[in-house]
Amino acid sequence: MQKIEGNIVDVISKTIQKGIITISKGKIAEIEYKDVESSNYIIPGFIDAHVHVESSMLIPSEFARLAVLHGTVATISDPHEIGNVLGKEGVKFMIENGKQTPFKFYFGAPSCVPATQFETAGATITPSDIEEILSWENVNYLAEMMNYPGVIFSDPDVMEKIAIAKRMGKVIDGHLPGIRGEWVEKYISAGISTDHECFGLDEALEKISHGMKIIIREGSAAKNFEALWTIIDKFPEMVMFCSDDKHPNDLVVSHINAIAKRAIEKGCDLFNVLRACSKNVVEHYSMNVGLLQKNDPADFCIVKDLKDFEVFQTYINGELVAENQKTFIQSVDIKPVNNFSCKEITTEQLQIKADSINVKVIVVENGQLITKQENHTVVDDNGFLLADVENDILKIVVVNRYFSAEPAVAFVKNFGLKSGAIASCVAHDSHNIIAVGVDDEALVKAINLIIEEKGGVSLSSDEMKMVVSLPVAGIMSHKDAYIIADEYSRIDSEAKRLGSTLNAPYMTLSFCALLVIPELKLSDKGLFDGKDFKFVPLFN
C-alpha cells in the first residue's frame, strides 16, 4: 500500500480538506481526513476532452511522456488524422501503441474518412468499419462529425454512421464552426452532443440552449478561450477543456493545466474549472478515470497551489508517472507505418498562367482556424502570376501525396514571409503536402524535401534547407518526444526569422487545407468555398 498526503480537492463534494489517500492495487482504498504536514494539493488528473494526438507529431506513447508532466492522465483522442492516411489500420496502430503506456487514451471512431469528397485521402472508413471500431476496447464515442452539411441534409452514409453509434450507445462528438439558426437545432437533434469549434460567445450560448456541451479550445493555433471563458461559471455542467491540436514544443511547456490557470486568473470558480477538465469529461464519455473518490482508479496529480497548477507529481492507476518535470513513461519501439507515393515536382508545375490579375485570396487569422476570402490584384510577369511579397500575398500549394498529380496553386495573405518557403505534410484532414512561399524555387525545394522523407515539415531559403522527418503515416515521429520538440522548435523559429508573423505558422498552414472550416481553403483538387461547400475559380 502507498499513502499520499496533502490538501485533498474533492470535485464531487466541492470541498478541500487535509488528509491521507491510501492506494492499493491501483485504486484509492481509503481517504482519511486529518491534519497533515504537506501543503501541496491533490487534485483529479487533467483530461484533454478533444485532441488529435497526431498533431503533436508524436506517436501516442511519446505524447503521453510529455502530457503527464503537466498532470494530464487521459485524453479523448480523435484519430481521424491517421485514419485519413491509413484507414482503420491506422486507428488500430494508435490504439495499440497507446496501450503500451499507463496513460489512458480513449480513442474515437473517425466519422469522416475521407473528410470530404473534395480532396484526396489515403483511405475510406465505411459505416461497417465504424461498427467494427466502436466494438473495440476503450473506443466509446463516434469522433467529431465534421460533415455538418451531411447531417443537416441527411446524407445516407452520414446518417448510417450516426445510427450505428446510437444503437451501440456511444456518444457522438460534433464539429459545427460558425453555424447558427435552424441548422444548429437540426444538427444537434441528430444526437450530436459536443462542439469544440465555437468562435464567439453568442454561438456557444445558442448551442448550449439546445443542450449541446461546449469544449473550450486552446491549442497551438486555434485559441477560443478568451471568447468563451465566461460560460465556465454560467453553465458549469456544460463545459469541458481541450487542446485539439498541440505542437510538440508547446506540449513540453504546458497542457490542460495552462487553461485551468487562465480560468482561475479570470476569477472563475475553482471547482467549476476543475470539473471542466475532469468530472464533466469522465461522466460525458463514461471514462474509467478516477475523481479522487474511494474505490476510484488512483488517477491524480499533486500541485503546489490552486492558481498556477504547477505539477509536482502525476499518478495513473496509482503509478507515479511523472515528478518534477521528469517523465517515467518509457519510449516504445515501433515499426513505422505509412502511405506515401508521389514524385518530386518542378517549378513549371507551380506556374499560374495570367488569365487575369484579379484573384481570390485566402486570408488567414492568427490564432484561428477560420479563414476569409478577399479579392486582390497580383503581379503579372511575362504572362504568369507571381507572389506579391510587399503586400504579403504569397503562393500556396497543395500536392497530392498518395499519387503523382498536378499541384493545386492559389494565393494566401498574412503569413508574412519575406523570403523562402515552408511546407508540411501535416495538412488537415487528408494530409497531402501544403506549402507557402515567396517564389516557385523555394516552394519546390520545401515540397521536395518532404517527398524525399515521405512526410514531415520543412523550410527552404537561399541560406538553408531544414526538415523534421515524420515517417509514421507521414505525420508523426517515433523519436524521443524531446528530440522532436527541439527540432520543431528550431524550424518554427527559422520560419519566423524568414518573416512569418504568426504564432504558429506551421499549424496555421496545416489548416489552410481544412475544407470543413469556412471560408476559403485549398485542397489538392482546387480552391474551395467552405461556406457553400463547393469549388470556386481562382480568378474573379
Buried (B, 14 or more C-beta within 10 A) or exposed (E): EEEBBBBBBBBEEEEBEBBBBBBEEBBBBBBEEEEBEBEBBBBBBBBBBBBBBBBBBBBBBBBBBBBBBBBBBBBBBBBBBBBBBBBBEBBBBBBEBBBBBBBBBBBBBBBBBBBBEBBBBBBEBBBEBBBBBBEBEEBBBBBBBBBBBBBBEEEEEBBBBBEBBBEBEBBBBBBBBBBEEEBBBBBBEBBBBBBBBBBEBEBBBBBBEEEBBBBBBBBBBBBBBEBBBEBBBEBBEBBBBBBBBBBBBBBBEBBBBBBBBBBBEBEBBBBBBBBBBBBBBBEBBEBBBBBBBEEBBBBBBBBEEBEBBBBBBBBBBBBBBBBEEEBEBEBBEBEBBBBBEBEEBEEEBBBBEBEBEEBBBBBBBBBBBBBBBBEBBBBEEEEEBBBBBEEBBBBBBBBBBBEEBEBBBBBBBBBBBBBBBBBBBBBBBBBBBBBBBBBBBBBBBBBBBBBEBBBBBBBBBEEEBBBBBBBBBBBBBBBEBBEBBBBBBBBBEBBBBBBBEBBBBBBBBBBBBBBBBBBBBBBBBBBBBBEEBEEBEBBE
